[in-house]
Amino acid sequence: MENLIRQPKIKVFINGKNVTRELSDFILEVVYTDSIEEKAKDELQLTLSNLDRRFLKDWAIEENSRIDASIIADGQVFRLGTFYVGDSFTLREKGSVLTISATSQSYEDLKAFKVVRNESYENITLKDLVLQIISKCSKKSFVDAPEIPLTRIDIVNETYEQFLKRLARDYNCKFFIRAGTVVFARNLPTREWDITPYLVNDDIRFKPKKEAVKVVLMEYYKPGSKETLVYREENPEVKGGKTIKLYGIAHNLKEAQEKVKAVIKKSKSELKAEATFTIYGQPVNAGDYIVLPEELYGFIAGKYQAIKVVHSISKENGWRTKITVRKGG
């Protein structure tokens, strides 16, 4: 089983055509990056041997070409997704090595997300707003946002991408693009992994501890009035810390509660550990949870969320998976 995992097969389609056989002898490395951090888009890098310069002549790949890639190991297929080639082509060693970079967002979708806009929305829920925005830019989406009523919200000199990132930050959700699908969700489909049987090395460190947030305040409008009230929430896990007041005025109590809870949750994660692990290749996705057993890791044992996963497949090292994790708040 270990040999199959270390040396998987790579299946590649370009613009719908299976080119696995044509490329297999020339693939030096495939690197797939999956992330749920802010600004996250899945990325695929394909590095090819180009000694005879064949890939600088007539070839199927050009800007905005579609690449579909999968890893086949131990009889299982791990689909990496659909990627679109940008304008990033890197040559090394006098043109004998070619690296092609692609992201999980097509040029057309990317263009729609990047246009600066000025729009207003009234009397709409957060979920319906997100669905409306994404439907203008992408055919594929996964939305699991709470039904928070929004009296009014404005897009002022922002792109849809910037606006969705702001909404995700304010309402404790994740926004990223995976396998051509735009994801905006509070809860992600996840799995739990005990990675210790596959461990190659680990690097666990604690971030410098910031001043803890004890209390978060936010103003909101009293129903049917221009008068404002203040919503206050404490972090029960913090004995002593600072009080912060959020900028702006929420349209209603529920909106204020959601924004305050998002800030408290973020402040908790900022005080927790981060670590990286390299394991023999496994189909781990960003968002999955990594379980560290107490018998090996003592007081830092527990469940950590993978925020970034980099799969690297090469003839020299086989399939390795590097996981960056953060302890949940």
C-alpha positions as CSV (number, residue, x, y, z in Angstrom):
1,M,0.0,0.0,0.0
2,E,2.8,2.4,0.9
3,N,4.4,2.1,-2.6
4,L,1.1,2.8,-4.3
5,I,0.6,5.9,-2.2
6,R,4.1,7.1,-2.7
7,Q,4.1,6.6,-6.5
8,P,0.6,7.3,-7.7
9,K,-0.5,7.7,-11.3
10,I,-1.5,11.2,-12.6
11,K,-4.4,11.5,-15.0
12,V,-4.5,14.7,-17.1
13,F,-7.1,16.1,-19.6
14,I,-6.5,19.3,-21.5
15,N,-9.6,20.9,-23.0
16,G,-11.5,17.6,-22.7
17,K,-8.8,15.5,-24.3
18,N,-7.0,12.7,-22.4
19,V,-3.3,13.5,-22.7
20,T,-2.1,11.3,-19.8
21,R,-0.2,8.9,-22.1
22,E,1.4,11.8,-24.1
23,L,2.6,13.6,-21.0
24,S,3.4,10.8,-18.6
25,D,7.1,10.4,-19.7
26,F,7.7,14.2,-19.4
27,I,6.0,15.1,-16.1
28,L,8.6,16.0,-13.5
29,E,6.3,17.3,-10.8
30,V,2.7,18.1,-10.2
31,V,1.9,20.5,-7.3
32,Y,-1.7,21.0,-6.2
33,T,-2.4,23.7,-3.5
34,D,-5.8,23.7,-1.7
35,S,-6.5,26.5,0.7
36,I,-9.5,27.9,2.7
37,E,-7.5,31.0,3.9
38,E,-8.5,34.4,2.7
39,K,-7.6,35.1,-1.0
40,A,-7.8,31.4,-1.5
41,K,-8.0,29.8,-5.0
42,D,-6.9,26.3,-5.8
43,E,-3.7,26.2,-7.8
44,L,-2.1,23.6,-10.0
45,Q,1.5,23.6,-11.2
46,L,2.6,21.2,-13.9
47,T,6.4,20.9,-14.5
48,L,7.5,19.2,-17.7
49,S,10.8,18.0,-19.1
50,N,11.3,20.0,-22.3
51,L,14.7,18.9,-23.5
52,D,13.7,18.7,-27.2
53,R,11.6,21.9,-26.8
54,R,8.5,20.1,-27.9
55,F,6.3,22.1,-25.6
56,L,7.5,25.4,-27.1
57,K,6.2,24.4,-30.5
58,D,2.6,23.6,-31.5
59,W,0.9,22.4,-28.4
60,A,-2.6,22.1,-26.9
61,I,-2.0,24.4,-23.9
62,E,-2.4,28.1,-24.2
63,E,-3.8,30.9,-22.0
64,N,-7.2,29.9,-20.5
65,S,-6.9,26.2,-21.5
66,R,-8.8,23.9,-19.2
67,I,-6.9,21.2,-17.3
68,D,-8.6,18.4,-15.4
69,A,-6.3,16.4,-13.2
70,S,-6.6,13.4,-10.8
71,I,-4.4,11.3,-8.6
72,I,-4.9,7.5,-8.8
73,A,-3.5,5.6,-5.8
74,D,-4.3,2.4,-4.1
75,G,-7.2,1.8,-6.5
76,Q,-8.8,5.1,-5.5
77,V,-9.2,8.3,-7.6
78,F,-8.5,11.6,-5.9
79,R,-9.8,14.3,-8.2
80,L,-7.9,17.5,-8.0
81,G,-10.4,19.5,-10.0
82,T,-10.7,21.8,-13.0
83,F,-8.1,24.5,-13.6
84,Y,-7.6,27.2,-16.1
85,V,-4.2,28.3,-17.4
86,G,-3.3,31.9,-16.9
87,D,-0.4,33.7,-18.5
88,S,2.2,32.2,-16.2
89,F,4.7,30.0,-18.0
90,T,8.1,29.5,-16.5
91,L,11.2,28.2,-18.3
92,R,14.4,27.0,-16.5
93,E,17.7,25.5,-17.5
94,K,17.8,27.0,-21.0
95,G,14.2,26.1,-21.8
96,S,14.6,22.5,-20.9
97,V,12.1,22.6,-18.0
98,L,8.7,24.2,-18.4
99,T,6.3,25.0,-15.5
100,I,2.6,25.8,-16.3
101,S,0.5,27.4,-13.6
102,A,-3.3,27.2,-13.5
103,T,-6.0,28.3,-11.0
104,S,-9.5,27.0,-10.2
105,Q,-11.1,30.1,-11.7
106,S,-11.6,30.6,-15.4
107,Y,-10.7,33.8,-17.1
108,E,-14.3,34.8,-17.7
109,D,-15.3,34.1,-14.0
110,L,-12.2,35.9,-12.8
111,K,-13.0,38.9,-14.9
112,A,-16.5,39.1,-13.6
113,F,-15.3,38.9,-10.0
114,K,-12.6,41.6,-10.5
115,V,-14.9,44.4,-11.9
116,V,-15.2,47.4,-9.5
117,R,-18.9,48.0,-8.6
118,N,-21.2,50.3,-6.7
119,E,-24.5,48.6,-5.8
120,S,-27.0,48.5,-3.0
121,Y,-29.2,45.7,-1.7
122,E,-32.2,46.1,0.7
123,N,-34.4,43.8,2.8
124,I,-32.5,40.6,1.8
125,T,-31.0,37.7,3.8
126,L,-27.2,37.1,3.8
127,K,-27.7,33.8,2.0
128,D,-29.8,35.2,-0.8
129,L,-27.4,38.1,-1.2
130,V,-24.4,35.7,-1.6
131,L,-26.4,33.5,-4.0
132,Q,-27.3,36.5,-6.2
133,I,-23.7,37.8,-6.3
134,I,-22.1,34.4,-7.1
135,S,-24.7,33.6,-9.8
136,K,-23.5,36.6,-11.7
137,C,-20.0,35.3,-11.8
138,S,-20.0,31.6,-11.7
139,K,-22.1,28.6,-12.9
140,K,-20.9,26.4,-10.0
141,S,-21.3,27.3,-6.3
142,F,-21.7,25.8,-2.8
143,V,-23.4,28.2,-0.5
144,D,-24.3,27.4,3.2
145,A,-24.7,30.9,4.7
146,P,-27.0,31.7,7.6
147,E,-30.4,33.4,7.0
148,I,-29.4,36.7,8.6
149,P,-31.8,39.6,7.6
150,L,-30.0,42.6,6.1
151,T,-32.0,45.9,6.0
152,R,-29.4,47.5,3.7
153,I,-25.9,46.8,2.5
154,D,-23.8,48.6,0.0
155,I,-21.0,47.7,-2.4
156,V,-18.9,50.9,-2.7
157,N,-15.9,50.8,-5.1
158,E,-15.4,47.1,-4.4
159,T,-15.2,44.1,-6.6
160,Y,-17.5,41.1,-6.0
161,E,-14.4,39.2,-4.8
162,Q,-13.6,41.9,-2.2
163,F,-17.2,42.2,-1.1
164,L,-17.6,38.4,-0.6
165,K,-14.4,38.3,1.4
166,R,-15.7,41.1,3.6
167,L,-19.0,39.3,4.1
168,A,-17.2,36.1,5.0
169,R,-15.0,37.9,7.5
170,D,-17.9,39.8,9.1
171,Y,-20.2,36.8,9.4
172,N,-17.8,34.1,10.3
173,C,-17.9,32.2,7.0
174,K,-15.3,30.9,4.5
175,F,-15.0,32.1,1.0
176,F,-12.8,30.3,-1.5
177,I,-12.8,28.7,-4.9
178,R,-12.2,25.0,-5.2
179,A,-12.2,22.9,-8.4
180,G,-14.0,25.6,-10.2
181,T,-16.7,25.9,-7.6
182,V,-17.2,29.1,-5.6
183,V,-17.7,28.2,-1.9
184,F,-19.2,30.5,0.7
185,A,-20.1,28.6,3.8
186,R,-20.0,28.6,7.6
187,N,-19.8,24.8,7.8
188,L,-17.8,22.7,5.3
189,P,-18.1,19.0,4.6
190,T,-15.0,17.7,6.4
191,R,-13.3,14.5,7.5
192,E,-11.0,13.7,10.4
193,W,-7.5,12.2,9.8
194,D,-5.0,10.5,12.1
195,I,-2.0,11.3,10.0
196,T,0.6,9.7,12.3
197,P,0.9,6.4,10.3
198,Y,2.0,8.5,7.3
199,L,4.1,11.1,9.0
200,V,7.4,12.2,7.4
201,N,8.1,15.2,9.6
202,D,6.4,17.8,11.6
203,D,7.0,21.4,12.6
204,I,4.8,22.6,15.5
205,R,5.1,26.2,16.9
206,F,3.1,28.5,19.0
207,K,2.4,32.0,17.6
208,P,3.3,34.9,19.9
209,K,0.4,35.5,22.1
210,K,-1.5,38.7,21.4
211,E,-3.6,40.5,24.0
212,A,-6.7,38.6,24.4
213,V,-10.1,40.1,23.5
214,K,-12.5,39.9,26.5
215,V,-15.4,42.0,25.4
216,V,-16.7,43.0,21.9
217,L,-19.3,45.9,21.5
218,M,-21.3,46.9,18.5
219,E,-24.1,49.5,18.0
220,Y,-27.3,48.5,16.2
221,Y,-30.5,50.3,15.4
222,K,-33.5,49.9,17.6
223,P,-36.4,48.4,15.6
224,G,-38.5,51.1,13.8
225,S,-36.2,53.9,15.1
226,K,-33.0,55.8,14.4
227,E,-32.0,55.4,18.0
228,T,-29.1,53.0,18.6
229,L,-28.4,50.4,21.3
230,V,-25.2,48.6,22.1
231,Y,-24.8,44.8,21.9
232,R,-22.2,43.4,24.2
233,E,-20.7,40.0,24.4
234,E,-17.9,38.5,26.5
235,N,-15.5,35.8,25.7
236,P,-15.9,33.4,28.7
237,E,-12.6,31.7,27.9
238,V,-10.6,34.8,28.7
239,K,-10.1,36.0,32.3
240,G,-8.7,39.4,31.5
241,G,-8.3,41.2,28.2
242,K,-9.2,44.2,26.1
243,T,-12.5,45.5,25.1
244,I,-13.0,46.5,21.4
245,K,-15.9,48.3,19.7
246,L,-16.7,47.4,16.1
247,Y,-16.9,50.1,13.4
248,G,-20.3,51.0,12.0
249,I,-23.8,50.4,13.1
250,A,-25.6,47.2,12.4
251,H,-29.1,47.4,11.0
252,N,-30.6,45.1,13.6
253,L,-29.7,43.0,16.7
254,K,-29.2,39.8,14.8
255,E,-26.7,41.4,12.5
256,A,-24.8,42.8,15.4
257,Q,-24.7,39.5,17.2
258,E,-23.3,37.7,14.1
259,K,-20.6,40.3,13.6
260,V,-19.6,40.2,17.2
261,K,-19.5,36.4,17.3
262,A,-17.2,36.4,14.2
263,V,-14.7,38.7,15.9
264,I,-14.7,36.6,19.1
265,K,-14.1,33.4,17.1
266,K,-11.3,35.0,15.1
267,S,-9.6,36.3,18.3
268,K,-9.7,32.8,19.8
269,S,-7.9,31.3,16.7
270,E,-5.2,34.0,16.9
271,L,-4.2,32.7,20.3
272,K,-3.8,29.1,19.2
273,A,-1.1,27.0,17.8
274,E,-0.2,26.6,14.1
275,A,1.8,23.7,12.7
276,T,2.9,22.1,9.4
277,F,3.1,18.3,8.8
278,T,4.5,16.5,5.8
279,I,3.0,13.0,5.2
280,Y,3.1,10.3,2.6
281,G,0.4,11.4,0.1
282,Q,-3.1,11.2,1.3
283,P,-6.3,12.7,-0.1
284,V,-6.6,15.4,2.6
285,N,-8.6,18.5,1.8
286,A,-8.2,22.0,3.3
287,G,-11.0,22.2,5.9
288,D,-10.5,18.7,7.1
289,Y,-9.4,18.1,10.7
290,I,-6.1,16.6,11.8
291,V,-6.2,14.6,15.0
292,L,-2.9,14.5,17.0
293,P,-2.9,11.7,19.6
294,E,-2.0,12.5,23.2
295,E,0.5,9.7,23.5
296,L,2.7,11.4,20.9
297,Y,1.9,15.1,21.4
298,G,1.0,15.5,25.0
299,F,-0.6,18.8,26.0
300,I,-0.8,20.0,22.4
301,A,-2.8,16.9,21.3
302,G,-6.2,17.5,19.9
303,K,-8.1,18.4,16.7
304,Y,-6.6,20.9,14.3
305,Q,-8.2,22.3,11.1
306,A,-6.2,22.1,7.9
307,I,-6.2,25.6,6.4
308,K,-3.8,24.9,3.5
309,V,-2.8,21.6,1.9
310,V,-0.1,21.2,-0.8
311,H,0.1,17.9,-2.7
312,S,3.4,17.4,-4.5
313,I,3.9,14.4,-6.8
314,S,7.3,13.8,-8.4
315,K,9.4,10.9,-9.6
316,E,12.1,11.6,-7.0
317,N,9.9,11.9,-3.9
318,G,6.6,10.3,-4.9
319,W,3.4,11.8,-3.5
320,R,4.0,14.0,-0.4
321,T,1.3,16.1,1.3
322,K,2.2,19.2,3.3
323,I,-0.5,20.3,5.7
324,T,-0.7,23.7,7.5
325,V,-3.1,23.4,10.4
326,R,-4.5,25.7,13.0
327,K,-6.1,24.8,16.3
328,G,-9.8,25.8,16.3
329,G,-11.0,28.3,18.8
